[in-house]
Amino acid sequence: MHRSETTLTVNGKPHTLHLDHRRVLLDFLREDLGLTGAKKGCDHGQCGACTALVDGRRVNTCLLLAVTLDGREVTTVEGLTDGGETPHPLQRAFLDRDAFQCGYCTPGQICSAVGALAEAAAGHPSHVTDPAAPSGRPVPLDAAEIRERLSGNLCRCGAYPHIVEAVEDVS
């Protein structure tokens, strides 16, 4: 009675289900599709462990009701590869820079970084972007920009310096 047919394209594959109106995207991804990369951390949108991309923009999946995303494109950390064995450049940089310790936050950090790179390339300023920078032009990503843009993703292990270096390597 409180369900709607919902179609989401997740990592390039369409999925149509009758979803409970209260089901959040995170639970849909983890429980219905078996995509466990996005983690349930705080369940309040404060830690970023559940970060994925919806239509290329980063979101906290623990806060979004899945039925509100009908017809949208969702990309999780599992969908960042080229479909084969080759990792996304950010995944490779995280490995090369040892930008993780326990790994719990890593999928959310990587998805957030993918979104942050796209936002900067599209010219979206952050709080630390020079106000004199020309509007609409790509924003150069130095360490301060990266830290600001990833500030919504927490790492309890303190791997931040390596995370910033990994993102710098790809930017």
C-alpha positions as CSV (number, residue, x, y, z in Angstrom):
1,M,0.0,0.0,0.0
2,H,2.9,2.3,0.7
3,R,5.0,1.2,-2.2
4,S,5.7,2.6,-5.6
5,E,7.3,1.2,-8.7
6,T,10.7,2.8,-9.0
7,T,13.3,2.5,-11.7
8,L,16.9,3.5,-10.9
9,T,19.9,2.9,-13.2
10,V,22.6,1.8,-10.9
11,N,26.1,1.5,-12.3
12,G,24.7,1.5,-15.8
13,K,22.1,-1.2,-15.2
14,P,18.4,-0.4,-14.8
15,H,16.5,-1.8,-11.8
16,T,12.8,-1.6,-11.4
17,L,11.3,-2.6,-8.0
18,H,8.3,-1.8,-5.9
19,L,9.9,0.1,-3.1
20,D,8.6,1.1,0.3
21,H,8.2,4.9,0.4
22,R,10.4,5.0,3.5
23,R,13.3,3.1,2.1
24,V,16.5,5.1,1.8
25,L,18.8,4.8,-1.2
26,L,21.6,3.3,1.0
27,D,19.4,0.4,2.2
28,F,18.2,-0.1,-1.4
29,L,21.8,-0.3,-2.7
30,R,23.1,-2.6,0.2
31,E,20.1,-4.8,0.8
32,D,18.3,-5.0,-2.5
33,L,21.3,-4.9,-4.9
34,G,24.1,-6.3,-2.7
35,L,26.3,-3.2,-3.4
36,T,28.0,-2.9,0.0
37,G,30.6,-0.2,-0.9
38,A,28.5,2.6,0.5
39,K,28.7,2.2,4.3
40,K,26.1,2.9,7.0
41,G,28.1,5.2,9.4
42,C,26.1,7.8,11.2
43,D,22.7,7.4,9.4
44,H,22.3,11.2,9.7
45,G,24.3,12.5,6.7
46,Q,27.2,13.7,8.9
47,C,30.0,11.3,8.2
48,G,30.0,10.7,4.4
49,A,30.6,7.0,4.6
50,C,27.5,6.4,2.4
51,T,28.4,8.9,-0.3
52,A,27.5,7.9,-3.9
53,L,26.8,9.9,-7.1
54,V,23.3,10.6,-8.4
55,D,23.4,12.0,-11.9
56,G,27.1,12.8,-11.3
57,R,26.5,14.8,-8.1
58,R,27.6,13.4,-4.7
59,V,24.9,12.7,-2.2
60,N,24.5,11.1,1.2
61,T,22.6,8.0,0.4
62,C,21.4,7.6,4.0
63,L,19.2,10.7,3.6
64,L,17.6,10.1,0.2
65,L,14.4,8.2,-0.2
66,A,14.9,5.8,-3.1
67,V,11.4,6.5,-4.6
68,T,12.3,10.2,-5.0
69,L,15.0,9.2,-7.5
70,D,12.8,7.4,-10.0
71,G,14.5,7.6,-13.4
72,R,17.8,8.8,-12.1
73,E,21.4,7.5,-12.6
74,V,23.2,6.2,-9.5
75,T,26.9,5.4,-9.4
76,T,28.5,3.7,-6.5
77,V,32.2,2.9,-5.8
78,E,31.6,-0.4,-7.5
79,G,30.5,1.4,-10.7
80,L,33.6,3.6,-11.0
81,T,35.7,1.0,-12.8
82,D,35.7,0.7,-16.6
83,G,33.6,-2.4,-16.3
84,G,36.7,-4.6,-16.1
85,E,39.6,-5.0,-13.9
86,T,41.0,-1.5,-14.3
87,P,40.3,0.7,-11.3
88,H,39.2,4.3,-11.6
89,P,42.1,6.7,-11.5
90,L,41.1,7.8,-8.0
91,Q,40.9,4.2,-6.8
92,R,44.4,3.7,-8.2
93,A,45.7,6.9,-6.5
94,F,44.2,5.8,-3.1
95,L,46.1,2.5,-3.5
96,D,49.3,4.2,-4.6
97,R,49.2,6.8,-1.8
98,D,48.0,4.4,0.9
99,A,45.1,6.8,1.4
100,F,43.2,4.5,3.7
101,Q,43.8,2.5,6.9
102,C,40.7,0.6,8.0
103,G,39.1,1.3,4.7
104,Y,35.6,1.9,6.1
105,C,35.3,5.4,4.8
106,T,37.3,4.8,1.6
107,P,34.3,4.1,-0.8
108,G,32.6,7.3,0.4
109,Q,35.8,9.3,0.2
110,I,36.4,8.1,-3.4
111,C,32.9,8.9,-4.6
112,S,33.0,12.3,-2.9
113,A,36.4,13.0,-4.6
114,V,35.0,12.0,-8.0
115,G,32.1,14.5,-7.4
116,A,34.4,17.2,-6.1
117,L,36.7,16.9,-9.1
118,A,33.6,17.3,-11.4
119,E,32.3,20.3,-9.4
120,A,35.7,22.0,-9.6
121,A,36.0,21.3,-13.4
122,A,32.5,22.8,-13.9
123,G,33.6,25.9,-12.1
124,H,31.6,25.5,-8.9
125,P,33.5,27.5,-6.2
126,S,33.9,26.3,-2.6
127,H,34.2,28.3,0.6
128,V,38.0,28.7,0.1
129,T,37.9,29.6,-3.6
130,D,39.4,33.0,-4.3
131,P,36.5,35.4,-4.7
132,A,38.4,37.1,-7.5
133,A,38.5,33.9,-9.6
134,P,36.6,34.1,-12.8
135,S,33.1,32.7,-12.4
136,G,32.3,29.5,-14.4
137,R,35.9,28.6,-15.1
138,P,37.5,25.4,-13.7
139,V,38.7,25.9,-10.1
140,P,42.3,24.8,-9.6
141,L,42.5,22.2,-6.8
142,D,45.2,22.8,-4.3
143,A,45.4,21.1,-0.9
144,A,43.1,23.7,0.7
145,E,40.4,23.3,-2.0
146,I,40.5,19.6,-1.7
147,R,40.3,19.6,2.1
148,E,37.4,22.0,2.0
149,R,35.5,20.0,-0.7
150,L,36.0,16.7,1.1
151,S,35.2,18.1,4.6
152,G,31.9,16.2,4.7
153,N,33.7,12.9,4.7
154,L,35.2,11.8,8.0
155,C,38.1,9.4,8.4
156,R,38.4,8.1,11.9
157,C,41.8,6.7,11.2
158,G,43.2,10.1,10.2
159,A,44.4,9.2,6.7
160,Y,43.6,12.8,5.5
161,P,47.1,13.8,4.3
162,H,47.3,10.8,2.0
163,I,43.7,11.3,0.8
164,V,44.5,14.9,-0.2
165,E,47.7,13.7,-2.0
166,A,45.7,11.0,-3.9
167,V,43.1,13.6,-5.1
168,E,45.9,16.0,-6.0
169,D,47.5,13.2,-8.1
170,V,44.3,12.9,-10.2
171,S,43.3,16.6,-10.3
